[in-house]
Amino acid sequence: MLRSPRPDRVERAKVNGQKAEVEIYHTDPDFYTRIEVERDESWEVGIDEEGVAELVETSDVEDDLAAESDIPEWLVETLYGIGISEIKGITGVA
């Protein structure tokens, strides 16, 4: 199944005084759900059927994602707040 070019849901909010946009895709060939978050940087997170999130792509990386990276604390809290049980592909919280 190909991912739709249009998100199934879009949410906008201010986080620590900065605008953030979240696009949620329920049609994705690799994940049960895919979430794209844009603020100063962008993060793309794939979520499996068991609620495990994996950092797929980010603009906040100097090297390769294979080395894993940090994601902001507000994003970690948001993911756990929507029911994510675990986050893979990060070394820590920025």
LOBA-754610 format. One record per atom (N, C-alpha, C, O): residue number from 1; residue in three letters; atom name; x, y, z. Coordinates in pm, whole numbers, plus 50000, padded with zeros to 5 digits. Atoms other than C-alpha are relative to their C-alpha. Example, Ala and Ser with C-alpha at 12.3 -4.5 7.8 and 13.67 -1.06 7.14 Angstrom:
<rs>
+-----+-----+----+-------+-------+-------+
:   k :   r :  a :     x :     y :     z :
+-----+-----+----+-------+-------+-------+
:   1 : ala :  N : 50089 : 49881 : 50000 :
:   1 : ala : CA : 51230 : 49550 : 50780 :
:   1 : ala :  C : 50090 : 50120 : 50000 :
:   1 : ala :  O : 50194 : 50118 : 50066 :
:   2 : ser :  N : 49918 : 49881 : 49994 :
:   2 : ser : CA : 51367 : 49894 : 50714 :
:   2 : ser :  C : 49923 : 50109 : 50073 :
:   2 : ser :  O : 49974 : 50220 : 50090 :
+-----+-----+----+-------+-------+-------+
</rs>
This chain:
<rs>
+-----+-----+----+-------+-------+-------+
:   k :   r :  a :     x :     y :     z :
+-----+-----+----+-------+-------+-------+
:   1 : met :  N : 50085 : 49883 : 50000 :
:   1 : met : CA : 50000 : 50000 : 50000 :
:   1 : met :  C : 50089 : 50124 : 50000 :
:   1 : met :  O : 50182 : 50133 : 50081 :
:   2 : leu :  N : 49926 : 49875 : 50005 :
:   2 : leu : CA : 50137 : 50341 : 49907 :
:   2 : leu :  C : 49942 : 50100 : 50097 :
:   2 : leu :  O : 49821 : 50103 : 50123 :
:   3 : arg :  N : 50047 : 49896 : 49910 :
:   3 : arg : CA : 50119 : 50628 : 50149 :
:   3 : arg :  C : 49932 : 50110 : 49920 :
:   3 : arg :  O : 49982 : 50151 : 49815 :
:   4 : ser :  N : 50072 : 49891 : 50063 :
:   4 : ser : CA : 49867 : 50892 : 50055 :
:   4 : ser :  C : 50086 : 50126 : 50004 :
:   4 : ser :  O : 50156 : 50150 : 50102 :
:   5 : pro :  N : 49924 : 49875 : 49998 :
:   5 : pro : CA : 50024 : 51224 : 49954 :
:   5 : pro :  C : 49941 : 50103 : 50098 :
:   5 : pro :  O : 50008 : 50198 : 50136 :
:   6 : arg :  N : 50066 : 49909 : 49906 :
:   6 : arg : CA : 49775 : 51397 : 50185 :
:   6 : arg :  C : 49986 : 49930 : 50135 :
:   6 : arg :  O : 49947 : 49813 : 50141 :
:   7 : pro :  N : 50013 : 50062 : 49868 :
:   7 : pro : CA : 49780 : 51334 : 50561 :
:   7 : pro :  C : 49855 : 49973 : 50035 :
:   7 : pro :  O : 49765 : 50042 : 49987 :
:   8 : asp :  N : 50135 : 50030 : 49953 :
:   8 : asp : CA : 49477 : 51175 : 50726 :
:   8 : asp :  C : 49955 : 50100 : 50106 :
:   8 : asp :  O : 49835 : 50122 : 50125 :
:   9 : arg :  N : 50032 : 49904 : 49894 :
:   9 : arg : CA : 49496 : 51432 : 51005 :
:   9 : arg :  C : 50116 : 50097 : 50015 :
:   9 : arg :  O : 50232 : 50058 : 50002 :
:  10 : val :  N : 49899 : 49897 : 49977 :
:  10 : val : CA : 49682 : 51758 : 51069 :
:  10 : val :  C : 49965 : 50074 : 50129 :
:  10 : val :  O : 49852 : 50117 : 50149 :
:  11 : glu :  N : 50017 : 49926 : 49874 :
:  11 : glu : CA : 49729 : 51919 : 51410 :
:  11 : glu :  C : 50104 : 50110 : 50006 :
:  11 : glu :  O : 50219 : 50090 : 49965 :
:  12 : arg :  N : 49907 : 49887 : 49982 :
:  12 : arg : CA : 49887 : 52256 : 51485 :
:  12 : arg :  C : 49989 : 50048 : 50144 :
:  12 : arg :  O : 49880 : 50057 : 50199 :
:  13 : ala :  N : 49999 : 49952 : 49862 :
:  13 : ala : CA : 49992 : 52383 : 51827 :
:  13 : ala :  C : 50127 : 50080 : 50022 :
:  13 : ala :  O : 50222 : 50073 : 49944 :
:  14 : lys :  N : 49879 : 49930 : 49959 :
:  14 : lys : CA : 50240 : 52610 : 51999 :
:  14 : lys :  C : 50066 : 49918 : 50110 :
:  14 : lys :  O : 50001 : 49878 : 50207 :
:  15 : val :  N : 49922 : 50072 : 49902 :
:  15 : val : CA : 50513 : 52432 : 52191 :
:  15 : val :  C : 50113 : 50091 : 50044 :
:  15 : val :  O : 50199 : 50128 : 49964 :
:  16 : asn :  N : 49901 : 49906 : 49946 :
:  16 : asn : CA : 50724 : 52654 : 52415 :
:  16 : asn :  C : 50006 : 50128 : 49917 :
:  16 : asn :  O : 50114 : 50183 : 49892 :
:  17 : gly :  N : 50009 : 49875 : 50074 :
:  17 : gly : CA : 50605 : 52955 : 52216 :
:  17 : gly :  C : 50027 : 49990 : 49851 :
:  17 : gly :  O : 50021 : 50091 : 49781 :
:  18 : gln :  N : 49972 : 50017 : 50142 :
:  18 : gln : CA : 50690 : 52810 : 51873 :
:  18 : gln :  C : 49893 : 49912 : 49937 :
:  18 : gln :  O : 49847 : 49815 : 49997 :
:  19 : lys :  N : 50101 : 50078 : 50071 :
:  19 : lys : CA : 50444 : 52679 : 51616 :
:  19 : lys :  C : 50056 : 49864 : 49959 :
:  19 : lys :  O : 50169 : 49853 : 49913 :
:  20 : ala :  N : 49966 : 50135 : 50043 :
:  20 : ala : CA : 50452 : 52306 : 51551 :
:  20 : ala :  C : 49883 : 49944 : 49921 :
:  20 : ala :  O : 49767 : 49972 : 49951 :
:  21 : glu :  N : 50104 : 50065 : 50080 :
:  21 : glu : CA : 50263 : 52105 : 51291 :
:  21 : glu :  C : 50027 : 49851 : 49998 :
:  21 : glu :  O : 50141 : 49806 : 49980 :
:  22 : val :  N : 49991 : 50146 : 50000 :
:  22 : val : CA : 50193 : 51733 : 51307 :
:  22 : val :  C : 49909 : 49947 : 49891 :
:  22 : val :  O : 49790 : 49979 : 49889 :
:  23 : glu :  N : 50078 : 50067 : 50105 :
:  23 : glu : CA : 50079 : 51533 : 51004 :
:  23 : glu :  C : 49998 : 49852 : 50032 :
:  23 : glu :  O : 50102 : 49792 : 50057 :
:  24 : ile :  N : 50017 : 50141 : 49966 :
:  24 : ile : CA : 49941 : 51184 : 51069 :
:  24 : ile :  C : 49950 : 49926 : 49876 :
:  24 : ile :  O : 49850 : 49963 : 49815 :
:  25 : tyr :  N : 50035 : 50084 : 50115 :
:  25 : tyr : CA : 49928 : 50920 : 50794 :
:  25 : tyr :  C : 49966 : 49860 : 50050 :
:  25 : tyr :  O : 50047 : 49797 : 50118 :
:  26 : his :  N : 50039 : 50136 : 49964 :
:  26 : his : CA : 49736 : 50595 : 50847 :
:  26 : his :  C : 50024 : 49902 : 49886 :
:  26 : his :  O : 50011 : 49781 : 49904 :
:  27 : thr :  N : 49970 : 50086 : 50114 :
:  27 : thr : CA : 49824 : 50463 : 50502 :
:  27 : thr :  C : 50148 : 50012 : 49970 :
:  27 : thr :  O : 50193 : 50110 : 49912 :
:  28 : asp :  N : 49856 : 50000 : 50020 :
:  28 : asp : CA : 50192 : 50375 : 50492 :
:  28 : asp :  C : 50044 : 49857 : 49972 :
:  28 : asp :  O : 49999 : 49764 : 50040 :
:  29 : pro :  N : 49960 : 50137 : 50035 :
:  29 : pro : CA : 50362 : 50074 : 50331 :
:  29 : pro :  C : 50089 : 49933 : 50105 :
:  29 : pro :  O : 50097 : 49811 : 50110 :
:  30 : asp :  N : 49904 : 50056 : 49906 :
:  30 : asp : CA : 50614 : 50030 : 50614 :
:  30 : asp :  C : 49954 : 50000 : 50146 :
:  30 : asp :  O : 50005 : 49922 : 50226 :
:  31 : phe :  N : 50042 : 49985 : 49861 :
:  31 : phe : CA : 50432 : 50130 : 50934 :
:  31 : phe :  C : 49847 : 50003 : 50011 :
:  31 : phe :  O : 49777 : 50033 : 49914 :
:  32 : tyr :  N : 50143 : 49993 : 49970 :
:  32 : tyr : CA : 50088 : 50109 : 51093 :
:  32 : tyr :  C : 49954 : 50145 : 49988 :
:  32 : tyr :  O : 49848 : 50174 : 49932 :
:  33 : thr :  N : 50026 : 49855 : 50008 :
:  33 : thr : CA : 50097 : 50490 : 51125 :
:  33 : thr :  C : 50134 : 50070 : 49986 :
:  33 : thr :  O : 50235 : 50024 : 50040 :
:  34 : arg :  N : 49880 : 49917 : 50011 :
:  34 : arg : CA : 50352 : 50753 : 51030 :
:  34 : arg :  C : 49964 : 50142 : 50042 :
:  34 : arg :  O : 49860 : 50195 : 50001 :
:  35 : ile :  N : 50022 : 49864 : 49951 :
:  35 : ile : CA : 50379 : 51090 : 51203 :
:  35 : ile :  C : 50116 : 50087 : 49955 :
:  35 : ile :  O : 50232 : 50051 : 49973 :
:  36 : glu :  N : 49899 : 49902 : 50039 :
:  36 : glu : CA : 50564 : 51389 : 51061 :
:  36 : glu :  C : 49979 : 50125 : 50082 :
:  36 : glu :  O : 49870 : 50182 : 50084 :
:  37 : val :  N : 50006 : 49883 : 49912 :
:  37 : val : CA : 50643 : 51674 : 51299 :
:  37 : val :  C : 50095 : 50106 : 49946 :
:  37 : val :  O : 50211 : 50077 : 49916 :
:  38 : glu :  N : 49916 : 49889 : 50044 :
:  38 : glu : CA : 50772 : 52014 : 51190 :
:  38 : glu :  C : 49991 : 50113 : 50101 :
:  38 : glu :  O : 49882 : 50153 : 50142 :
:  39 : arg :  N : 49988 : 49883 : 49913 :
:  39 : arg : CA : 50890 : 52293 : 51416 :
:  39 : arg :  C : 50120 : 50076 : 49947 :
:  39 : arg :  O : 50115 : 50121 : 49832 :
:  40 : asp :  N : 49877 : 49944 : 50058 :
:  40 : asp : CA : 51240 : 52442 : 51381 :
:  40 : asp :  C : 50063 : 49898 : 49907 :
:  40 : asp :  O : 50110 : 49932 : 49799 :
:  41 : glu :  N : 49952 : 50112 : 50080 :
:  41 : glu : CA : 51350 : 52104 : 51251 :
:  41 : glu :  C : 49880 : 49912 : 49969 :
:  41 : glu :  O : 49767 : 49946 : 50003 :
:  42 : ser :  N : 50109 : 50093 : 50026 :
:  42 : ser : CA : 51146 : 51810 : 51128 :
:  42 : ser :  C : 50042 : 49859 : 50042 :
:  42 : ser :  O : 50160 : 49824 : 50038 :
:  43 : trp :  N : 49979 : 50138 : 49958 :
:  43 : trp : CA : 51109 : 51452 : 51252 :
:  43 : trp :  C : 49891 : 49916 : 49939 :
:  43 : trp :  O : 49774 : 49955 : 49937 :
:  44 : glu :  N : 50097 : 50095 : 50055 :
:  44 : glu : CA : 50941 : 51157 : 51086 :
:  44 : glu :  C : 50011 : 49872 : 50082 :
:  44 : glu :  O : 50119 : 49815 : 50096 :
:  45 : val :  N : 50003 : 50114 : 49909 :
:  45 : val : CA : 50835 : 50872 : 51314 :
:  45 : val :  C : 49901 : 49897 : 49947 :
:  45 : val :  O : 49786 : 49929 : 49919 :
:  46 : gly :  N : 50088 : 50110 : 50038 :
:  46 : gly : CA : 50695 : 50536 : 51209 :
:  46 : gly :  C : 49957 : 49925 : 50124 :
:  46 : gly :  O : 50036 : 49905 : 50216 :
:  47 : ile :  N : 50055 : 50068 : 49882 :
:  47 : ile : CA : 50471 : 50350 : 51455 :
:  47 : ile :  C : 49945 : 49865 : 49955 :
:  47 : ile :  O : 49867 : 49858 : 49860 :
:  48 : asp :  N : 50050 : 50133 : 50036 :
:  48 : asp : CA : 50406 : 49975 : 51445 :
:  48 : asp :  C : 49869 : 49971 : 50074 :
:  48 : asp :  O : 49821 : 50054 : 50152 :
:  49 : glu :  N : 50129 : 50037 : 49942 :
:  49 : glu : CA : 50089 : 49792 : 51552 :
:  49 : glu :  C : 50004 : 49984 : 50151 :
:  49 : glu :  O : 49900 : 49987 : 50217 :
:  50 : glu :  N : 49987 : 50016 : 49856 :
:  50 : glu : CA : 50226 : 49744 : 51904 :
:  50 : glu :  C : 50028 : 50132 : 50071 :
:  50 : glu :  O : 50048 : 50134 : 50192 :
:  51 : gly :  N : 49978 : 49869 : 49940 :
:  51 : gly : CA : 50276 : 50117 : 51961 :
:  51 : gly :  C : 50145 : 50036 : 50021 :
:  51 : gly :  O : 50177 : 50123 : 50102 :
:  52 : val :  N : 49858 : 49969 : 49991 :
:  52 : val : CA : 50653 : 50116 : 51919 :
:  52 : val :  C : 50035 : 50097 : 49888 :
:  52 : val :  O : 50010 : 50069 : 49770 :
:  53 : ala :  N : 49964 : 49896 : 50097 :
:  53 : ala : CA : 50782 : 50430 : 51747 :
:  53 : ala :  C : 50147 : 49985 : 49962 :
:  53 : ala :  O : 50230 : 49947 : 50044 :
:  54 : glu :  N : 49863 : 50004 : 50050 :
:  54 : glu : CA : 51095 : 50443 : 51534 :
:  54 : glu :  C : 50027 : 50129 : 49925 :
:  54 : glu :  O : 49952 : 50166 : 49834 :
:  55 : leu :  N : 49961 : 49879 : 50070 :
:  55 : leu : CA : 51268 : 50761 : 51425 :
:  55 : leu :  C : 50048 : 49960 : 49861 :
:  55 : leu :  O : 50148 : 49889 : 49847 :
:  56 : val :  N : 49970 : 50037 : 50138 :
:  56 : val : CA : 51275 : 50730 : 51045 :
:  56 : val :  C : 50090 : 50102 : 49934 :
:  56 : val :  O : 50183 : 50066 : 49862 :
:  57 : glu :  N : 49925 : 49893 : 50067 :
:  57 : glu : CA : 51411 : 51066 : 50936 :
:  57 : glu :  C : 49990 : 50125 : 50084 :
:  57 : glu :  O : 49891 : 50148 : 50153 :
:  58 : thr :  N : 50002 : 49871 : 49933 :
:  58 : thr : CA : 51504 : 51401 : 51081 :
:  58 : thr :  C : 50091 : 50098 : 49928 :
:  58 : thr :  O : 50189 : 50058 : 49866 :
:  59 : ser :  N : 49914 : 49897 : 50057 :
:  59 : ser : CA : 51648 : 51729 : 50960 :
:  59 : ser :  C : 50104 : 50045 : 50101 :
:  59 : ser :  O : 50191 : 50125 : 50069 :
:  60 : asp :  N : 49913 : 49959 : 49890 :
:  60 : asp : CA : 51829 : 51763 : 51294 :
:  60 : asp :  C : 50113 : 49899 : 50022 :
:  60 : asp :  O : 50144 : 49863 : 50136 :
:  61 : val :  N : 49893 : 50099 : 49991 :
:  61 : val : CA : 52110 : 51518 : 51215 :
:  61 : val :  C : 50120 : 50049 : 49921 :
:  61 : val :  O : 50107 : 50092 : 49807 :
:  62 : glu :  N : 49878 : 49962 : 50072 :
:  62 : glu : CA : 52468 : 51598 : 51125 :
:  62 : glu :  C : 50053 : 49882 : 49921 :
:  62 : glu :  O : 50110 : 49899 : 49813 :
:  63 : asp :  N : 49948 : 50120 : 50065 :
:  63 : asp : CA : 52555 : 51239 : 51035 :
:  63 : asp :  C : 49884 : 49914 : 49954 :
:  63 : asp :  O : 49776 : 49964 : 49924 :
:  64 : asp :  N : 50098 : 50097 : 50046 :
:  64 : asp : CA : 52364 : 50927 : 50938 :
:  64 : asp :  C : 49909 : 49959 : 50115 :
:  64 : asp :  O : 49952 : 49953 : 50230 :
:  65 : leu :  N : 50093 : 50048 : 49898 :
:  65 : leu : CA : 52052 : 50809 : 51124 :
:  65 : leu :  C : 50043 : 49867 : 50060 :
:  65 : leu :  O : 50003 : 49834 : 50171 :
:  66 : ala :  N : 49955 : 50128 : 49948 :
:  66 : ala : CA : 52222 : 50472 : 51165 :
:  66 : ala :  C : 50075 : 50019 : 50131 :
:  66 : ala :  O : 50082 : 49927 : 50213 :
:  67 : ala :  N : 49929 : 49970 : 49877 :
:  67 : ala : CA : 52424 : 50638 : 51438 :
:  67 : ala :  C : 49905 : 50038 : 50112 :
:  67 : ala :  O : 49948 : 50059 : 50226 :
:  68 : glu :  N : 50106 : 49957 : 49910 :
:  68 : glu : CA : 52097 : 50729 : 51610 :
:  68 : glu :  C : 50018 : 50148 : 50036 :
:  68 : glu :  O : 50127 : 50204 : 50019 :
:  69 : ser :  N : 49993 : 49857 : 49971 :
:  69 : ser : CA : 52017 : 51081 : 51725 :
:  69 : ser :  C : 49912 : 50033 : 50118 :
:  69 : ser :  O : 49838 : 49949 : 50169 :
:  70 : asp :  N : 50083 : 49949 : 49891 :
:  70 : asp : CA : 51855 : 51289 : 51994 :
:  70 : asp :  C : 49874 : 50061 : 49942 :
:  70 : asp :  O : 49874 : 50111 : 49830 :
:  71 : ile :  N : 50120 : 49926 : 50036 :
:  71 : ile : CA : 51501 : 51420 : 51978 :
:  71 : ile :  C : 49961 : 50085 : 50120 :
:  71 : ile :  O : 49994 : 50050 : 50233 :
:  72 : pro :  N : 50031 : 49909 : 49889 :
:  72 : pro : CA : 51363 : 51707 : 52185 :
:  72 : pro :  C : 49907 : 49936 : 50103 :
:  72 : pro :  O : 49824 : 49851 : 50070 :
:  73 : glu :  N : 50080 : 50053 : 49890 :
:  73 : glu : CA : 51207 : 51633 : 52521 :
:  73 : glu :  C : 49850 : 50019 : 49976 :
:  73 : glu :  O : 49771 : 49930 : 50008 :
:  74 : trp :  N : 50143 : 49975 : 50024 :
:  74 : trp : CA : 50875 : 51792 : 52417 :
:  74 : trp :  C : 49942 : 49898 : 49902 :
:  74 : trp :  O : 49825 : 49861 : 49913 :
:  75 : leu :  N : 50048 : 50098 : 50097 :
:  75 : leu : CA : 50851 : 51547 : 52125 :
:  75 : leu :  C : 49988 : 49862 : 50065 :
:  75 : leu :  O : 49892 : 49790 : 50039 :
:  76 : val :  N : 50008 : 50127 : 49926 :
:  76 : val : CA : 50927 : 51245 : 52348 :
:  76 : val :  C : 49874 : 49998 : 50086 :
:  76 : val :  O : 49800 : 49900 : 50085 :
:  77 : glu :  N : 50118 : 49991 : 49914 :
:  77 : glu : CA : 50659 : 51360 : 52595 :
:  77 : glu :  C : 49872 : 49991 : 49918 :
:  77 : glu :  O : 49775 : 49928 : 49961 :
:  78 : thr :  N : 50118 : 50004 : 50087 :
:  78 : thr : CA : 50411 : 51411 : 52310 :
:  78 : thr :  C : 49974 : 49859 : 49951 :
:  78 : thr :  O : 49860 : 49813 : 49952 :
:  79 : leu :  N : 50017 : 50137 : 50050 :
:  79 : leu : CA : 50472 : 51063 : 52167 :
:  79 : leu :  C : 49950 : 49907 : 50111 :
:  79 : leu :  O : 49858 : 49828 : 50088 :
:  80 : tyr :  N : 50048 : 50084 : 49890 :
:  80 : tyr : CA : 50433 : 50896 : 52507 :
:  80 : tyr :  C : 49858 : 50041 : 50041 :
:  80 : tyr :  O : 49779 : 49957 : 50084 :
:  81 : gly :  N : 50133 : 49951 : 49966 :
:  81 : gly : CA : 50126 : 51113 : 52568 :
:  81 : gly :  C : 49890 : 49948 : 49909 :
:  81 : gly :  O : 49774 : 49941 : 49950 :
:  82 : ile :  N : 50103 : 50053 : 50091 :
:  82 : ile : CA : 49949 : 50972 : 52262 :
:  82 : ile :  C : 49996 : 49847 : 50002 :
:  82 : ile :  O : 49925 : 49786 : 49922 :
:  83 : gly :  N : 50009 : 50144 : 49982 :
:  83 : gly : CA : 50012 : 50615 : 52373 :
:  83 : gly :  C : 50114 : 49917 : 49945 :
:  83 : gly :  O : 50104 : 49794 : 49942 :
:  84 : ile :  N : 49884 : 50074 : 50047 :
:  84 : ile : CA : 50350 : 50521 : 52229 :
:  84 : ile :  C : 50063 : 49928 : 50119 :
:  84 : ile :  O : 50079 : 49987 : 50226 :
:  85 : ser :  N : 49944 : 50077 : 49890 :
:  85 : ser : CA : 50504 : 50244 : 52440 :
:  85 : ser :  C : 50152 : 50004 : 50006 :
:  85 : ser :  O : 50210 : 49985 : 50113 :
:  86 : glu :  N : 49853 : 50001 : 50008 :
:  86 : glu : CA : 50866 : 50271 : 52325 :
:  86 : glu :  C : 50043 : 50081 : 49879 :
:  86 : glu :  O : 49970 : 50087 : 49780 :
:  87 : ile :  N : 49945 : 49924 : 50113 :
:  87 : ile : CA : 51082 : 50490 : 52098 :
:  87 : ile :  C : 50136 : 49943 : 49966 :
:  87 : ile :  O : 50227 : 49944 : 50049 :
:  88 : lys :  N : 49872 : 50054 : 50048 :
:  88 : lys : CA : 51361 : 50329 : 51893 :
:  88 : lys :  C : 50071 : 50104 : 49916 :
:  88 : lys :  O : 50008 : 50195 : 49863 :
:  89 : gly :  N : 49923 : 49916 : 50093 :
:  89 : gly : CA : 51639 : 50503 : 51704 :
:  89 : gly :  C : 50044 : 50131 : 50058 :
:  89 : gly :  O : 50081 : 50222 : 49984 :
:  90 : ile :  N : 49949 : 49878 : 49938 :
:  90 : ile : CA : 51732 : 50770 : 51958 :
:  90 : ile :  C : 50102 : 49962 : 50105 :
:  90 : ile :  O : 50092 : 49857 : 50168 :
:  91 : thr :  N : 49900 : 50023 : 49897 :
:  91 : thr : CA : 52032 : 50795 : 52184 :
:  91 : thr :  C : 49965 : 50075 : 50128 :
:  91 : thr :  O : 50007 : 50036 : 50237 :
:  92 : gly :  N : 50035 : 49923 : 49883 :
:  92 : gly : CA : 51885 : 51052 : 52415 :
:  92 : gly :  C : 49901 : 50109 : 49966 :
:  92 : gly :  O : 49850 : 50118 : 49854 :
:  93 : val :  N : 50097 : 49892 : 50014 :
:  93 : val : CA : 51665 : 51351 : 52466 :
:  93 : val :  C : 50078 : 50131 : 50002 :
:  93 : val :  O : 50161 : 50154 : 50090 :
:  94 : ala :  N : 49930 : 49871 : 50011 :
:  94 : ala : CA : 51785 : 51695 : 52360 :
:  94 : ala :  C : 49929 : 50106 : 50083 :
:  94 : ala :  O : 49973 : 50220 : 50087 :
+-----+-----+----+-------+-------+-------+
</rs>
